[in-house]
């Protein structure tokens, strides 16, 4: 990326650049305490640099074609989802989780809990859910929906539900509902609810015991402490937050990894806190936490202010809705995991497209 282009990228979202600068500082700060281990633990935030990838693929100095960017994004969505679906078929045949590493297969096993056997990781479920939402938006906005496409979307949603993963579908479909209501898409919202209800009903008919397990699993969303997994997450996150409060300004820095003592289990948990906001607070203090929240808000706000540019064409508008859904979903998804890779990568793409739309459609034209 050329120097002048890099300056333009920073100006597109200064908060994002400040956030990454703080993360780099936290790595060096961690190196002063934990040595090169800080570089290793930094892998948890390296995905944030994916924000700059779109500007390297489609340099702003070369007037990138927006439709070419959309085609590229569509390939990312399909390839990510297809990879997840292939893994789902493998795991379904195996009867549990599948990993290339024998160590993971031996130690983690089938990922069975009170919900039964779980399939796929949360990020794979997220990718498949994004494909379902993308297709719904594309077909609806472009008024290009037929029975075969409806069946295909229905099958994808059934697979998402069958995986028994909660964070990804709940975060995405709740954000889907928020974005639809905010953009006065009530008909699409009702159709989405209809598809979800039919999907759950058919699953319960094919697998009689599944309905009870599904109810038990999603009931934990409203009763966290009464949910086996939810209670574990709550206790680990509380212990992680307590530890983070010992270094509230700059955080611990990277390299210390994770050691959270949970008295209720009489055990030390050596896993991430399963909450990106507590994680940022732990590693980079209150400044990192605030910047992490502000960068989400800033990107969402930039798109909202530029809605008129996006709404001029259906190709633009269904991606506009998709971007908003993905970004808003991070507030929910981040309470259970780190930010999705989709956020960091698509944040860059959304601002790149937004910048090109503003150049293509001057405000005076939009207002007319």
N, C-alpha and C positions, 0 to 999 in steps of 0.2 A: 504494500500500500504506500503510495507516494506521500511525501510529507504534507503537502497542502490538502490531500484527501483525508489524511489522518486527522488534521485539524478540523476539517468539516465534520468528521464522524464524532469527534469529541463535542462539538457544538450541538450536534443533534440531540445528545443527552449527556449533559455535563455530570449529572448525578451518577449515572452508570460508570463513567470514567473515574469519578471520585471514589466510588465503591471499589472498583478494581484496584485503584491505587492504594486504598486502605488494606485490601487483602494482601497485596504484595508486601506492604509494610509489616503486616501481621506475620507473614512468613519469615521475614528477616528478623523481626522481634523474637519469634519463636526459635530461630537458629541461635540467637544469643543465649537462650536458656536450654534448648534441647539438642542443639547441633543440627546435622543434616537430616535428622528425622522430620524436621519441619517441612522440608521439600517433599518428602514422601506423603505426609499428611495433607499437604496442599492439594493433593489430587481431588479432594472433596470440593474444591472451588475452581479448579482449572476449567471446568465446563463453562464458566462465566465468560471466558475469552472467546467462546463460540459466537458471541455477539458481533465480533469483527469479521467473521468468515464471509458473510454476504457481501461485504464491501470489497473483499479481495476477489471474489468470484465475479461480481458485477460492479466494477469501479465506477464511482459517480462521475469521474472525469470523462467517461466514454459514453454518457447518456444511455444507460441500460434500458432495454425494452421491458416494460412492466409485464407484458404477457409472457415473455421468456422467463421472468422470475416466477410467475404463477405456475408455469409448467414445471419448473425446477422444484418448487415447493410441493406440488402434487406428487412428484416422484418420491420425494422424501417421505411424505405421508403414506403412500402405498408400500414402499419398500420396508419401512419400519413396521407397518401393520402386518405385512405378509411374513416378515421374519418372526413376529410374535405368533402368528397363526400356525406357522410351521412348527415352532417350538411347542405350541399347544397340542398339536397332533402327536408329536413325539411323546410328550408327557402323559397325554391321555392313554396312549398305547402302553406306556411304562407303568401307569398307575400312580404317578407322583412326580415331583420335581426332577428335572434333569439338568445336570451341569457337566461341562466338559472336563472339569477338574474332579478327579476321584476323591480328593480331600473334602470338597464341598458335598459330594454325593454321600460320603460316609458320615459326615458330621451333621449335615442338615436334614438329610433323609427326605421324607415325602411332604414335609410342611403340613402335617395334620394337626388340627386343634379341634375345639368344640364345634367348628363349622364343618368338620370332615376334612377330606383331602383337598388341599388347595393346589391350584395350577397357575403357572406363570408368576413372574415377579411383578411388582407394582408398575414398573416402567413399561414392561411389555403390555400389560393391561391398559395402561395409559395410551400407548400408541394405537392399539386396536380401537379404543373408545374414540380417539381423535378421528380415525378414519370414518367411523359411524357418523359422528357429528358433521364432519366435512361433507359427506355424501348427502346427508339430510339437508344441509344448508345449500349445497350446490343445486340439488334437484328442485328445492323449493323456490329459491331466489330466481333461478333460470326457468322455472315452470316446466321442468323436464322430468317429471316423475311418472313411472309406470309400475305395473305389478311386479315385474322381474326385479327392478331396482329396489322396490319396497321389500321384497323377500330377501334380497341380499343384505340390506341394512338390518332386517329383522334377525337374520342368522348371526350377524356380527354381534348384535346386542345380546342375543342368547348366550353366545360364547363368553362375552364379558361377564354376564351374570353367573355363568357356570363356573368361572374361575374362583369365585367366592372372595375375590379381592374387593375391598370396600373403598379405600382412599381414592383411587383413580376415578372410578365411575361416579362416585358421589360428588367429588370435587368438580368434575367436568360437567355432569348433567345438572348439578345445582347451578353452576355458572351459566350453563346453557339457558336455563329457565330465567335467570336474572337478566341476561343480555336480551332474550326475546321479549320479556316484559318491558324492559327499558326502551326497546326499539319498536314497541307496539305490534309485535308479531304474535298476537293472541291465538290466531288460527294454527300457526305452526306449533305453538306451545301445547295446545290441546291435542294435536296429532302426535306430538312426541309422547305425551302422557298415555295416549291410547296404545302406541307401539310398546311402551314399557309394560303396561298392564297386561296386554296380550302375551308378551314375551314371558312374563312371570307366570301367567296362567297356564300356558302350554308347557312350560318347564315343570310345573307342579303336577300336570296330568301325566307327563312321561315319566317323571321321577316323583312318586307320591310323597316320599320323605323329604324331598328337597325344599318344599314350601316351608316346613317347620324350621329347617336349618337356616333358610334364608331369613325368615322372620327373626330367629334368634340372633343371627349375625348382625342385621341392620338395626335391631333394637338397641344395640350397644352404642349407636350414634347419639341416642337420647339419654342413655344411662351408662356413661363411661365407666363409672366405678363398679357397676354391676356386670360389666362385660369382662371376660377373662383376659383377652388381649388388651382391651382398652384400659383396664386397671393396671396391667403391667406397664403399658406406655406411660400412664399418668404417674406412677411411682418413680419410674426411671427419669422422666422429664422433670419431676419435682426435685429429685436428687441432683440432676444436672444443673438445674436452675440455682439451687442452693450453693453448689460448688462455684458456679459462675459469678455469684454475688460477691465472692471473695476478691475478684478482680474486675470491678464493674466499668472502669474507664477504658483501659486498653485491652482487656481480656487476658487470657492465658497465653495467647500466641499459638501458632501451630507447632506441632511436634510432641505435645504431651499426650496425644491420642485420648483415650477415654477410660476412666476408672470412676464409676459412680457407685457409691455404697448405698444400697437400698435396705434399710433396717427391717422392713416388713418381710423381705426374703432372706435376711441374714446373708447377703451375698454382694459381691462387687461385680457390677455389670461392665464388661469391657466392650461395649458396643456404642455406636453413635446414639444421641438422645432421641432420634426419630422425630425431630422437630427442627426445621432449618432456622427458625427464629431464635430458639434457645442455643442452637449451634453457633450462630453468628455472634450472639451475646457472649457465649463462652470463649470464643476464639479471638474476637476483635472488640469486645466491650459494647457499651451502649451506643457508641458512634457507629460501629458496624451494623448493629441491629437497626438503628434508625435509617441509615443509608440503604439497607436492604429493603426496608418497607417503602421508603421514599422512591426508590428506583422503580418498584412495581407501580406505585401510584402515578409517577411521572409519565411512564410509558402509556398507561391507560388513559391519562388525561390528555396527552398529546393526540391520541387517536380520536377521542371524543370531540376535541376542538376542531379536528379536521374531518369530521363525519361528512360534511357536504361534499368534499372532494371525492370520498369513497363511494358515496351514494349515487354518483352520476352514471354508473355502469354496473350491471349485475356481476361481471367478473371481479370488479373491485369490491363490491359490497359483501359478497358471501365470504371473502377472505377477511374483510374488516370484522365481520361478526365472529369468525373463527379465531382471529387474533385476540379479540376482547375476551372470548370464552377461555382461551388458554391462559391469558394473563390473570384474569380474575380468579381462575381456579387455583392459582398458586397460593392464595391466602388460605384456602382450605387444605390443599394437598401438602403444603409446607408444614402443617400442624402434625403430619404423620411421617413425612419423609423430607428429603432435600428437594429443592426446586427441580421440576422436570427439565430434561435436556431440551424439550420443545420450547420452553420459555426462553432460555438463554439464546438459542439459535434464532427463533422466530421473532424475538425482540429486535434483533438486528435487521431481519428481513422487513419487519413492519415499518421501522423508521426509514429504511432505504426506500421502500415503496411510497411511503408518506411524503418523503422529500421530493420524489419524482412526480407525484401527483400535484403537489403544490406548484412545481415548475411548469407542469403541463396545463393546469387549470388555474390561472391567476384568480385571486379572490374576487376581483370585479366581475369576472365571468360567472363564477359560482353564485354570487349574490344575485345576478340577473336571472 
